[in-house]
Every structure is written in structure tokens, then in C-alpha cells.
Amino acid sequence: MPLSQNTKAPENAINHRSTSTRQHETTAALPPTQSSAESATTMCQFSLPEYLRRFAFTRMSSYKKFETRKRNPDPNTAVLLVIDMENYFYSMARPILPSLNATIDLCRRASVPVIFTRHCHKSPADYGMLYEWWDGDLIMDGTPESQLIPELDRKGDDSVLEKNTYSAFRGTNLEEKLVNMGVKEVIVTGVMTNLCCETTARDAFVRGFRVFFSTDATATSSLELHEASLKNMAYGFAYLVDSERLREAFSKS
């Protein structure tokens, strides 16, 4: 796996990655180093302002026609899942940190439990299909890339669940933990929208949990993939929310 030595992610590396690294869950993007910064800049298709303008526009048009169901989460039975916000994904995760940290803060204030996940591999025994699919480019436990981003609003007593595939439910005790907590709803945030976030949301749905999926606190390698997942979620699996909608919902609780 290519290691990154950057100390600052490039301003225009928003939800895009270099052609020299694979566009998937395990592409190196440590907070700031040189080679990854240069390659991310090469890969980026939009400047930050243009990307945000396009995103704002598509938020109002692209997936809205599929959002025929609306509902607010119940803070008494909900949990916030923060998926894989690790150094590895720094350049794509950094732009959503304000919205994500705002979402985390809103949930804490509403007494909604927060659970973080951390994707990592320890040995070939847990590689599964990811090793083949991504040509051996995996996040190894114990490396800087596998650690959660320092700017993340995380408290010392927050739960951190280790996972080694797309779904946070697969091979973990997450479902048992949620059931024991009396959780009936999950709010999904983090990276990558179309891989671990979407797979976890789908898995939660088929396991009987009501799913809420954040539009402004999730990110992936391209706007096209992000929008595709939001359409899928709205159509068949989840109620879409953003930090502002959560603020309004929790203020009424």
C-alpha cells in the first residue's frame, strides 16, 4: 500500500483521488504529505468552489426526485455511526469534517450514542475479497493511515469498532451491541459513501433497523458516485438527512 508523508492535504483534493492509487476504500491519504498531495491534485477534476457549487445544485435536483419518504430520527432509539474517518481518507474526508462534527455534536446534545468504526487488516486471514479487488492495496492495522483523523470530534469513552470489510455489521458484534442498547434506528455518516457507508446502511436495513443517511456528512472519490448512492438510499433503504435537518428535528424532541 502506498504510504503518504504529507502534512497538509491539498485544497483541491475534494472527494477525488489520484490515478496512481485505486479509487476505493483503501487509498492512501494521510493528513498531508508530498506524493499523495501531488497525485491528488492531478486527479482532482473541480476546484473547491466549483465542486461545492455543483454539489449544492445536485443536492436540490439529482436525488431529490427519489426522496419520496421523509422522517426524522428518534433520539431515544437512534445511534450515530461514524464510518472509517481515518487518516487514509484524509483528503476526501476533510471537507465534510465541519458537517460531520456538527452532526456528532447534535447527537451528543440529544443523548444519541456515537459509535466510530475503523477499517483495518491484521493478516491475510481477514483480507477476504478486498485483497483481490484492490490489488493488495489495504489499510493495515498499526499504521498511521489506520488511525482516526485527529480533527474528528471524538471523546475518550466513545466506542470504536474495528472492521475489515465494507459492512460494519459483518464479523463484528455491532448488531448485538445495538440490540442490547435498545437501538432501533441508525444514522450513517463517514466515508466512503458508496462503499462502507452504503453497505452498512443496506445491511442495517435488512437487519430491521430504520436507516437515516447523511447527505452532507458522507464523502467518496467522486460526486457521481456520491450522488448515485444517495439515489439508491432514498429509493430503497434510508431516509436522507443533513446536519440542518437533524438540528431542526432534535430541537423539537
GUBA-238433 format. One record per residue (C-alpha): residue number from 1; residue in one letter; x, y, z; chain. Coordinates in steps of 0.25 Angstrom, whole numbers. Example, Ala and Ser with C-alpha at 12.3 -4.5 7.8 and 13.67 -1.06 7.14 Angstrom:
<rs>
(r 1 'A' (49 -18 31) 'A')
(r 2 'S' (55 -4 29) 'A')
</rs>
This chain:
<rs>
(r 1 'M' (0 0 0) 'A')
(r 2 'P' (6 14 -4) 'A')
(r 3 'L' (9 22 9) 'A')
(r 4 'S' (7 37 9) 'A')
(r 5 'Q' (16 46 17) 'A')
(r 6 'N' (8 59 14) 'A')
(r 7 'T' (5 69 26) 'A')
(r 8 'K' (-5 76 19) 'A')
(r 9 'A' (-16 71 9) 'A')
(r 10 'P' (-17 79 -4) 'A')
(r 11 'E' (-28 90 -5) 'A')
(r 12 'N' (-34 84 -17) 'A')
(r 13 'A' (-33 69 -14) 'A')
(r 14 'I' (-48 69 -11) 'A')
(r 15 'N' (-54 55 -12) 'A')
(r 16 'H' (-44 51 -23) 'A')
(r 17 'R' (-32 42 -23) 'A')
(r 18 'S' (-20 40 -32) 'A')
(r 19 'T' (-20 31 -44) 'A')
(r 20 'S' (-8 24 -37) 'A')
(r 21 'T' (-16 19 -25) 'A')
(r 22 'R' (-29 11 -26) 'A')
(r 23 'Q' (-42 19 -25) 'A')
(r 24 'H' (-47 11 -14) 'A')
(r 25 'E' (-48 9 1) 'A')
(r 26 'T' (-33 8 4) 'A')
(r 27 'T' (-26 19 -4) 'A')
(r 28 'A' (-15 26 4) 'A')
(r 29 'A' (-18 40 8) 'A')
(r 30 'L' (-11 43 21) 'A')
(r 31 'P' (-12 57 26) 'A')
(r 32 'P' (-3 64 18) 'A')
(r 33 'T' (10 59 11) 'A')
(r 34 'Q' (16 61 -3) 'A')
(r 35 'S' (14 50 -12) 'A')
(r 36 'S' (-1 48 -9) 'A')
(r 37 'A' (-3 63 -9) 'A')
(r 38 'E' (3 64 -23) 'A')
(r 39 'S' (-5 52 -29) 'A')
(r 40 'A' (-18 56 -23) 'A')
(r 41 'T' (-16 70 -29) 'A')
(r 42 'T' (-15 63 -43) 'A')
(r 43 'M' (-27 54 -41) 'A')
(r 44 'C' (-36 66 -36) 'A')
(r 45 'Q' (-46 70 -46) 'A')
(r 46 'F' (-52 82 -40) 'A')
(r 47 'S' (-47 93 -31) 'A')
(r 48 'L' (-53 94 -17) 'A')
(r 49 'P' (-63 106 -20) 'A')
(r 50 'E' (-68 99 -33) 'A')
(r 51 'Y' (-69 86 -27) 'A')
(r 52 'L' (-77 92 -15) 'A')
(r 53 'R' (-86 99 -25) 'A')
(r 54 'R' (-89 87 -33) 'A')
(r 55 'F' (-91 79 -20) 'A')
(r 56 'A' (-101 90 -15) 'A')
(r 57 'F' (-108 89 -29) 'A')
(r 58 'T' (-109 74 -29) 'A')
(r 59 'R' (-114 73 -15) 'A')
(r 60 'M' (-126 81 -20) 'A')
(r 61 'S' (-128 73 -33) 'A')
(r 62 'S' (-121 60 -35) 'A')
(r 63 'Y' (-126 51 -24) 'A')
(r 64 'K' (-138 59 -19) 'A')
(r 65 'K' (-148 52 -28) 'A')
(r 66 'F' (-145 39 -21) 'A')
(r 67 'E' (-147 45 -7) 'A')
(r 68 'T' (-161 42 -6) 'A')
(r 69 'R' (-161 38 8) 'A')
(r 70 'K' (-157 47 19) 'A')
(r 71 'R' (-156 45 34) 'A')
(r 72 'N' (-147 50 46) 'A')
(r 73 'P' (-139 40 55) 'A')
(r 74 'D' (-144 38 69) 'A')
(r 75 'P' (-133 42 78) 'A')
(r 76 'N' (-138 32 89) 'A')
(r 77 'T' (-135 20 80) 'A')
(r 78 'A' (-125 25 70) 'A')
(r 79 'V' (-110 23 69) 'A')
(r 80 'L' (-100 31 61) 'A')
(r 81 'L' (-90 22 53) 'A')
(r 82 'V' (-77 29 48) 'A')
(r 83 'I' (-71 21 38) 'A')
(r 84 'D' (-56 20 35) 'A')
(r 85 'M' (-52 34 37) 'A')
(r 86 'E' (-37 30 36) 'A')
(r 87 'N' (-24 37 32) 'A')
(r 88 'Y' (-24 28 20) 'A')
(r 89 'F' (-36 36 14) 'A')
(r 90 'Y' (-32 50 19) 'A')
(r 91 'S' (-33 58 6) 'A')
(r 92 'M' (-47 53 3) 'A')
(r 93 'A' (-51 53 18) 'A')
(r 94 'R' (-46 67 22) 'A')
(r 95 'P' (-57 75 14) 'A')
(r 96 'I' (-68 68 22) 'A')
(r 97 'L' (-62 70 35) 'A')
(r 98 'P' (-70 82 39) 'A')
(r 99 'S' (-83 76 35) 'A')
(r 100 'L' (-79 63 42) 'A')
(r 101 'N' (-74 69 55) 'A')
(r 102 'A' (-87 77 55) 'A')
(r 103 'T' (-95 65 54) 'A')
(r 104 'I' (-87 58 65) 'A')
(r 105 'D' (-89 70 74) 'A')
(r 106 'L' (-104 70 71) 'A')
(r 107 'C' (-105 55 74) 'A')
(r 108 'R' (-97 57 87) 'A')
(r 109 'R' (-106 68 91) 'A')
(r 110 'A' (-119 60 88) 'A')
(r 111 'S' (-113 48 96) 'A')
(r 112 'V' (-111 40 83) 'A')
(r 113 'P' (-100 30 85) 'A')
(r 114 'V' (-88 31 75) 'A')
(r 115 'I' (-80 19 70) 'A')
(r 116 'F' (-68 20 61) 'A')
(r 117 'T' (-63 10 52) 'A')
(r 118 'R' (-48 7 48) 'A')
(r 119 'H' (-45 -1 36) 'A')
(r 120 'C' (-32 -9 37) 'A')
(r 121 'H' (-26 -22 33) 'A')
(r 122 'K' (-17 -31 42) 'A')
(r 123 'S' (-13 -43 34) 'A')
(r 124 'P' (-17 -50 21) 'A')
(r 125 'A' (-27 -57 29) 'A')
(r 126 'D' (-36 -45 29) 'A')
(r 127 'Y' (-33 -39 15) 'A')
(r 128 'G' (-45 -46 8) 'A')
(r 129 'M' (-49 -41 -6) 'A')
(r 130 'L' (-43 -27 -3) 'A')
(r 131 'Y' (-29 -32 -6) 'A')
(r 132 'E' (-32 -37 -19) 'A')
(r 133 'W' (-42 -26 -23) 'A')
(r 134 'W' (-32 -15 -19) 'A')
(r 135 'D' (-19 -22 -24) 'A')
(r 136 'G' (-14 -23 -9) 'A')
(r 137 'D' (-16 -9 -6) 'A')
(r 138 'L' (-21 -10 8) 'A')
(r 139 'I' (-21 -2 21) 'A')
(r 140 'M' (-12 -9 31) 'A')
(r 141 'D' (-14 -9 46) 'A')
(r 142 'G' (-4 -1 53) 'A')
(r 143 'T' (0 8 42) 'A')
(r 144 'P' (-3 23 43) 'A')
(r 145 'E' (-13 22 32) 'A')
(r 146 'S' (-22 13 40) 'A')
(r 147 'Q' (-23 23 51) 'A')
(r 148 'L' (-35 32 53) 'A')
(r 149 'I' (-34 47 48) 'A')
(r 150 'P' (-29 55 59) 'A')
(r 151 'E' (-39 67 56) 'A')
(r 152 'L' (-51 57 58) 'A')
(r 153 'D' (-59 61 70) 'A')
(r 154 'R' (-57 48 78) 'A')
(r 155 'K' (-57 46 93) 'A')
(r 156 'G' (-49 37 101) 'A')
(r 157 'D' (-61 28 105) 'A')
(r 158 'D' (-66 27 90) 'A')
(r 159 'S' (-67 13 85) 'A')
(r 160 'V' (-58 10 73) 'A')
(r 161 'L' (-62 -3 65) 'A')
(r 162 'E' (-51 -10 57) 'A')
(r 163 'K' (-56 -15 43) 'A')
(r 164 'N' (-49 -22 32) 'A')
(r 165 'T' (-59 -21 21) 'A')
(r 166 'Y' (-70 -12 15) 'A')
(r 167 'S' (-81 -14 25) 'A')
(r 168 'A' (-79 -10 40) 'A')
(r 169 'F' (-88 -22 43) 'A')
(r 170 'R' (-80 -33 37) 'A')
(r 171 'G' (-71 -41 46) 'A')
(r 172 'T' (-74 -31 58) 'A')
(r 173 'N' (-83 -30 70) 'A')
(r 174 'L' (-90 -17 65) 'A')
(r 175 'E' (-104 -23 63) 'A')
(r 176 'E' (-103 -30 77) 'A')
(r 177 'K' (-98 -17 83) 'A')
(r 178 'L' (-109 -8 77) 'A')
(r 179 'V' (-120 -18 81) 'A')
(r 180 'N' (-115 -18 95) 'A')
(r 181 'M' (-115 -3 95) 'A')
(r 182 'G' (-129 -3 91) 'A')
(r 183 'V' (-126 4 77) 'A')
(r 184 'K' (-136 3 66) 'A')
(r 185 'E' (-130 14 57) 'A')
(r 186 'V' (-116 17 51) 'A')
(r 187 'I' (-111 30 45) 'A')
(r 188 'V' (-100 27 35) 'A')
(r 189 'T' (-88 37 33) 'A')
(r 190 'G' (-74 36 29) 'A')
(r 191 'V' (-66 30 17) 'A')
(r 192 'M' (-67 25 6) 'A')
(r 193 'T' (-82 28 2) 'A')
(r 194 'N' (-83 17 -8) 'A')
(r 195 'L' (-75 6 -1) 'A')
(r 196 'C' (-75 5 14) 'A')
(r 197 'C' (-86 15 17) 'A')
(r 198 'E' (-95 9 7) 'A')
(r 199 'T' (-92 -5 10) 'A')
(r 200 'T' (-94 -3 25) 'A')
(r 201 'A' (-107 5 22) 'A')
(r 202 'R' (-113 -7 14) 'A')
(r 203 'D' (-108 -17 24) 'A')
(r 204 'A' (-115 -9 35) 'A')
(r 205 'F' (-128 -8 27) 'A')
(r 206 'V' (-129 -23 24) 'A')
(r 207 'R' (-126 -26 39) 'A')
(r 208 'G' (-138 -18 43) 'A')
(r 209 'F' (-132 -4 47) 'A')
(r 210 'R' (-138 8 42) 'A')
(r 211 'V' (-127 16 34) 'A')
(r 212 'F' (-124 30 33) 'A')
(r 213 'F' (-113 34 23) 'A')
(r 214 'S' (-106 47 23) 'A')
(r 215 'T' (-104 55 10) 'A')
(r 216 'D' (-94 65 16) 'A')
(r 217 'A' (-86 57 25) 'A')
(r 218 'T' (-82 46 16) 'A')
(r 219 'A' (-72 46 4) 'A')
(r 220 'T' (-66 38 -6) 'A')
(r 221 'S' (-56 39 -18) 'A')
(r 222 'S' (-65 46 -28) 'A')
(r 223 'L' (-78 54 -28) 'A')
(r 224 'E' (-84 44 -38) 'A')
(r 225 'L' (-82 32 -28) 'A')
(r 226 'H' (-87 40 -16) 'A')
(r 227 'E' (-100 44 -24) 'A')
(r 228 'A' (-102 30 -29) 'A')
(r 229 'S' (-102 25 -14) 'A')
(r 230 'L' (-111 36 -9) 'A')
(r 231 'K' (-121 32 -20) 'A')
(r 232 'N' (-120 17 -16) 'A')
(r 233 'M' (-122 20 -2) 'A')
(r 234 'A' (-134 30 -4) 'A')
(r 235 'Y' (-141 20 -13) 'A')
(r 236 'G' (-140 7 -5) 'A')
(r 237 'F' (-132 8 8) 'A')
(r 238 'A' (-131 21 16) 'A')
(r 239 'Y' (-137 34 20) 'A')
(r 240 'L' (-128 45 15) 'A')
(r 241 'V' (-124 55 25) 'A')
(r 242 'D' (-113 66 27) 'A')
(r 243 'S' (-108 74 39) 'A')
(r 244 'E' (-118 85 38) 'A')
(r 245 'R' (-130 75 37) 'A')
(r 246 'L' (-124 68 49) 'A')
(r 247 'R' (-123 81 57) 'A')
(r 248 'E' (-138 84 54) 'A')
(r 249 'A' (-142 70 57) 'A')
(r 250 'F' (-135 69 71) 'A')
(r 251 'S' (-139 83 75) 'A')
(r 252 'K' (-153 78 74) 'A')
(r 253 'S' (-150 66 83) 'A')
</rs>
